Amino acid sequence: MIVVGASYSASMATWARLKYPNLIDGAWSSSAPLYAKMDFFEYNEIMTESLRLVGGENCVAQFRKAFQTLESFA
C-alpha cells in the first residue's frame, strides 16, 4: 500500500509509514509541515471553510456529526 498526502495529511502519511512499515510500503508527501503539533486547530479551520465553500453549511454539519460519532467510540 502507498499512502499519499498534501499539507498536514502529508505529515500523517509520513508518520503512518514510519509507524506501520509492515502495512505501508511507501508514502508520497507534498508540502508537509516539519514539526508535529498536537492541537492543529488551524487545519480544522481551513478544512471547515473549504467544506463550507464547496458543500455549504449542511456539508459542514454532516462532517461535524460524523466526527462526533467517531469520537464517541473512543
N, C-alpha and C positions, 0 to 999 in steps of 0.2 A: 504494500500500500504506500502511496505517496500522498503526503498532506501538503496543502497549498494555503498561503495566506498573504494578505497585504495589510500594512499598518499593524495595528495591535494583534490582529489574527495571525500575522506572520510570526510574531513572537510566540504565540500559543502553538503554532505549528512546529516551530523550532524546539520549544520546551517539550512538546509531546514526543518528538523524535528522540530527544535525549532521555526522557523518562521511560519510553516504551520501545527500545531498539528491536525487541523481539517481534513487535507488531507492525512497526512503521519502518519501511525500507529507506525512505528519503523524505526530505522536506524542502519545499521551494518557498522562500520567504522574500517578500519585497517591501522595502521601507519599514522594517521592523524597528521599534524603539529598542534601545540598547539596555535599558535598565527596567527591571520589573517594578511594578507599582501595585501595591495591594488594593487600594481603593481608587481605581482609574475612572473616576466619575465623569471626566471629560469625554471619554469614549462613549459612555452611555448617553450623554447629552447629544453628541454628534449623531449617533445611530438613531436616537429618538427623532431628531429633526429630519433626518433622511427618510425615516419611515413615514413621518407626517407629510413631508413634501410629496412623496411618491404615492402613498396609500391613504392618507388622510387620518383623521382622529380615530376612526373605527379600527384602522390597521394598528395604530399605536395601542389602543385599548386591548386588542386581541393579543398582541405580543406581551403586554403587561400581565394579562390574565394567565397566559401560558407560562411565563416565568414564575409567577406566584404559585402556580400549581407545581412546577418542578421543585421550587424551594420547599414546598410543604412535604415533599418526600424525604428530605434530609433529616 
